[in-house]
């Protein structure tokens, strides 16, 4: 039986990757920094390690054949990719659709740099390029409780994806043949305006909730204060603005790979409704 290492094991996607692998009879090993605080499915082996410290990974990689790799928001560490190649045969890397939009050897971004390292490592690989997560709307929870979300570009249309769909695609790529060297762009099943997303949340949780457009210059200051990364804020604002006239794309990749449609945003809200109440 293949030993599969799951990084980001306690995260929104990783926890579902672990559960699905364990439930299907595979042997997942969870990479965690603090096992005392990690809540993991029964039967999952735990390995202590940190992607920011390659020397801690040797025990976690022992006897591993496949790796689900979710890179945290830290600088790229080439030695980690080298270690994966020394121990494992395959890696499924959770990337972003932005890498697909500029897919060439000269383009540079966080995920593109990681993809390039993986492609050049000798590993067999699959890149799961996910659109923005539906979980990102949890940042609106406090405003939803007040009945009003104030941000720019309410008419920007988004195709947010359920984290369990990302996990299901990752598990398929980890455990089935035919995914080597593939780049999968995965999205939700429909494109909905940001104002429409707020309306759906309100309908599900049973409270009035609406969107009010905030001037981008005002939002820029607030988001930089909240996120601490001016370049990322600028990129987000430009993307949202572009989605007003050109809705975020929708792919049928989830359905093609899994034989069922991607989960809707409404179904995601129904599962997470308590977070908005």
C-alpha positions as CSV (number, residue, x, y, z in Angstrom):
1,X,0.0,0.0,0.0
2,X,1.3,3.4,-0.9
3,X,2.4,5.6,2.0
4,X,1.1,9.1,1.3
5,X,2.3,12.2,3.1
6,X,-0.2,15.0,3.5
7,X,1.2,18.5,4.2
8,X,-1.2,21.3,5.4
9,X,-2.9,18.4,7.1
10,X,-5.0,20.6,9.5
11,X,-6.0,23.1,6.8
12,X,-9.3,23.6,5.0
13,X,-8.3,21.2,2.2
14,X,-5.7,18.9,3.9
15,X,-8.1,17.7,6.5
16,X,-10.5,16.4,3.8
17,X,-7.6,14.9,1.9
18,X,-6.7,12.9,5.0
19,X,-10.2,11.8,5.7
20,X,-10.8,10.6,2.2
21,X,-7.5,8.7,2.0
22,X,-8.1,7.0,5.3
23,X,-11.7,6.2,4.5
24,X,-10.6,4.6,1.2
25,X,-8.0,2.3,2.9
26,X,-4.9,4.2,2.0
27,X,-2.2,5.0,4.6
28,X,-1.9,8.7,5.0
29,X,0.7,10.4,7.1
30,X,-0.1,13.9,8.4
31,X,2.7,16.4,8.5
32,X,2.1,18.8,11.5
33,X,4.1,21.3,13.4
34,X,2.3,20.7,16.8
35,X,0.7,17.2,17.2
36,X,-0.7,18.4,20.5
37,X,-3.1,20.8,18.8
38,X,-3.8,18.9,15.7
39,X,-7.2,17.3,15.3
40,X,-6.8,14.5,12.9
41,X,-9.0,11.6,11.7
42,X,-8.7,8.3,13.5
43,X,-6.0,6.0,12.1
44,X,-3.9,8.7,10.6
45,X,-0.2,8.5,11.3
46,X,1.3,11.8,12.5
47,X,4.8,13.1,11.6
48,X,6.2,16.3,13.2
49,X,7.9,18.6,10.7
50,X,7.9,22.0,9.1
51,X,8.2,23.0,5.5
52,X,10.2,26.1,6.5
53,X,12.8,23.8,8.1
54,X,13.9,21.0,5.6
55,X,16.0,19.2,8.2
56,X,12.8,18.3,10.1
57,X,11.3,16.5,7.2
58,X,13.5,13.4,7.0
59,X,11.5,11.2,9.4
60,X,8.2,12.3,7.8
61,X,9.4,11.3,4.3
62,X,10.6,7.8,5.3
63,X,8.9,5.2,3.1
64,X,6.7,7.8,1.5
65,X,5.8,7.2,-2.2
66,X,3.4,10.1,-2.8
67,X,3.0,13.6,-1.4
68,X,0.1,16.0,-1.3
69,X,1.9,19.4,-1.2
70,X,0.2,22.5,0.1
71,X,2.8,25.3,0.4
72,X,2.1,27.8,3.2
73,X,2.6,31.5,2.8
74,X,6.4,31.4,3.3
75,X,9.3,31.8,0.9
76,X,9.9,29.0,-1.5
77,X,12.5,26.5,-0.2
78,X,14.1,24.6,-3.0
79,X,15.7,22.1,-0.6
80,X,12.2,20.8,0.3
81,X,11.5,19.9,-3.3
82,X,14.9,18.2,-3.6
83,X,14.0,16.1,-0.5
84,X,10.7,15.1,-1.9
85,X,12.4,14.0,-5.1
86,X,15.0,12.0,-3.0
87,X,12.3,10.0,-1.2
88,X,9.0,10.1,-3.1
89,X,7.9,9.2,-6.6
90,X,4.9,11.5,-7.1
91,X,3.7,14.9,-5.8
92,X,0.3,16.5,-6.2
93,X,0.7,20.2,-5.7
94,X,-2.1,22.6,-4.7
95,X,-1.4,25.6,-6.9
96,X,-3.5,28.5,-8.2
97,X,-5.2,29.3,-11.5
98,X,-3.0,32.3,-11.8
99,X,-0.1,29.9,-12.7
100,X,-2.2,28.7,-15.6
101,X,-2.8,32.3,-16.9
102,X,1.0,32.9,-17.2
103,X,2.3,29.3,-17.9
104,X,5.7,29.8,-19.3
105,X,9.3,29.5,-18.2
106,X,9.8,33.2,-17.8
107,X,6.8,34.0,-15.7
108,X,7.4,34.3,-12.0
109,X,5.1,34.1,-9.0
110,X,5.0,32.2,-5.7
111,X,3.2,29.2,-7.2
112,X,4.9,29.4,-10.6
113,X,8.3,29.2,-8.9
114,X,7.2,26.1,-6.9
115,X,5.7,24.5,-10.1
116,X,9.0,25.1,-11.9
117,X,11.0,23.5,-9.1
118,X,8.7,20.5,-9.1
119,X,8.8,20.1,-12.9
120,X,12.6,20.2,-12.9
121,X,12.9,17.8,-9.9
122,X,12.5,14.5,-11.6
123,X,9.3,13.8,-9.6
124,X,6.1,12.7,-11.3
125,X,3.7,15.5,-10.7
126,X,0.1,16.8,-11.0
127,X,-0.8,20.5,-10.4
128,X,-4.2,21.2,-9.0
129,X,-4.8,24.8,-9.9
130,X,-7.7,26.0,-7.8
131,X,-9.7,29.2,-8.3
132,X,-10.4,31.2,-5.1
133,X,-11.8,29.2,-2.2
134,X,-15.3,29.6,-1.0
135,X,-13.8,29.6,2.5
136,X,-12.4,33.1,1.8
137,X,-15.9,34.5,2.2
138,X,-15.7,33.6,5.9
139,X,-13.8,37.0,6.1
140,X,-17.2,38.6,5.6
141,X,-18.8,36.9,8.6
142,X,-18.7,39.9,10.9
143,X,-20.2,42.2,8.3
144,X,-22.9,39.6,7.4
145,X,-24.0,39.6,11.0
146,X,-24.4,43.4,10.7
147,X,-26.4,42.9,7.5
148,X,-24.0,44.8,5.2
149,X,-20.8,43.9,3.4
150,X,-18.8,46.9,2.3
151,X,-16.1,46.1,-0.3
152,X,-15.4,47.2,-3.9
153,X,-16.8,45.6,-7.1
154,X,-20.0,44.0,-6.0
155,X,-20.7,43.2,-9.7
156,X,-17.6,41.2,-10.0
157,X,-18.6,37.6,-10.9
158,X,-16.7,34.8,-9.0
159,X,-16.6,31.0,-9.5
160,X,-15.5,30.1,-6.0
161,X,-14.8,26.4,-5.3
162,X,-15.7,24.3,-2.3
163,X,-12.7,23.0,-0.4
164,X,-14.0,19.5,-0.5
165,X,-14.0,19.5,-4.3
166,X,-10.3,20.5,-4.2
167,X,-9.6,17.7,-1.8
168,X,-11.5,15.2,-3.9
169,X,-9.6,16.2,-7.0
170,X,-6.3,15.9,-5.1
171,X,-7.2,12.4,-3.8
172,X,-8.1,11.3,-7.3
173,X,-4.7,12.6,-8.6
174,X,-2.9,10.9,-5.7
175,X,-4.5,7.5,-6.0
176,X,-5.5,6.9,-9.6
177,X,-3.4,6.5,-12.8
178,X,-3.4,8.9,-15.7
179,X,-2.8,12.2,-14.0
180,X,0.9,12.4,-14.3
181,X,2.1,15.7,-15.9
182,X,-1.4,17.2,-15.9
183,X,-2.4,20.7,-14.9
184,X,-6.0,20.9,-13.7
185,X,-7.8,24.2,-13.3
186,X,-10.7,23.7,-11.0
187,X,-13.6,26.1,-10.2
188,X,-17.1,26.1,-8.8
189,X,-19.9,25.2,-11.2
190,X,-21.1,28.8,-11.8
191,X,-20.1,32.4,-11.7
192,X,-21.9,34.6,-9.2
193,X,-21.5,38.2,-8.5
194,X,-20.0,39.1,-5.1
195,X,-23.2,40.9,-4.2
196,X,-25.0,37.7,-5.2
197,X,-22.8,35.6,-2.9
198,X,-23.7,37.9,0.0
199,X,-27.4,37.5,-0.9
200,X,-27.1,33.7,-0.9
201,X,-25.4,33.7,2.5
202,X,-28.2,35.9,3.9
203,X,-30.9,33.6,2.5
204,X,-29.3,30.5,4.0
205,X,-28.6,31.9,7.4
206,X,-32.0,33.6,7.5
207,X,-30.9,37.2,7.9
208,X,-31.0,40.2,5.6
209,X,-27.6,40.8,4.0
210,X,-26.6,43.1,1.2
211,X,-23.6,44.5,-0.5
212,X,-22.5,48.1,-0.6
213,X,-19.7,49.1,-3.0
214,X,-16.8,50.7,-1.2
215,X,-14.5,53.0,-3.2
216,X,-11.3,51.0,-4.1
217,X,-9.0,53.6,-2.6
218,X,-10.8,53.3,0.7
219,X,-10.8,49.5,0.6
220,X,-7.1,49.5,-0.4
221,X,-6.1,51.1,2.9
222,X,-8.3,48.8,5.0
223,X,-7.2,45.6,3.2
224,X,-3.5,46.5,3.5
225,X,-4.0,47.1,7.2
226,X,-5.8,43.7,7.5
227,X,-3.6,41.6,5.2
228,X,-0.3,43.3,5.5
229,X,0.7,42.8,1.9
230,X,0.2,45.8,-0.4
231,X,1.2,43.9,-3.5
232,X,-1.3,41.1,-2.8
233,X,-4.0,43.7,-2.2
234,X,-3.3,45.5,-5.5
235,X,-3.5,42.1,-7.3
236,X,-6.8,41.3,-5.7
237,X,-8.3,44.7,-6.5
238,X,-7.2,44.4,-10.1
239,X,-8.7,40.9,-10.4
240,X,-12.0,41.9,-8.8
241,X,-12.2,44.9,-11.2
242,X,-11.6,42.7,-14.2
243,X,-14.3,40.2,-13.1
244,X,-17.0,43.0,-13.5
245,X,-16.7,42.9,-17.3
246,X,-15.1,39.4,-17.7
247,X,-16.6,37.0,-15.1
248,X,-14.1,34.6,-13.5
249,X,-13.9,31.5,-15.6
250,X,-15.8,28.4,-15.0
251,X,-14.4,25.0,-15.9
252,X,-16.0,21.5,-15.9
253,X,-12.8,19.9,-14.7
254,X,-14.3,18.7,-11.4
255,X,-17.1,16.9,-13.2
256,X,-14.8,15.4,-15.8
257,X,-12.4,14.0,-13.1
258,X,-15.0,12.9,-10.5
259,X,-18.0,12.1,-12.6
260,X,-20.3,14.5,-10.7
261,X,-20.8,18.3,-10.8
262,X,-18.8,20.6,-8.5
263,X,-20.5,21.6,-5.3
264,X,-22.5,24.9,-5.5
265,X,-21.7,27.9,-3.4
266,X,-25.1,27.6,-1.8
267,X,-24.3,24.1,-0.6
268,X,-21.0,25.4,0.8
269,X,-22.9,28.0,2.8
270,X,-25.3,25.4,4.1
271,X,-22.4,23.5,5.5
272,X,-20.8,26.6,7.0
273,X,-23.9,28.5,8.0
274,X,-23.0,28.6,11.8
275,X,-19.9,30.7,11.0
276,X,-22.1,33.5,9.7
277,X,-24.7,33.5,12.5
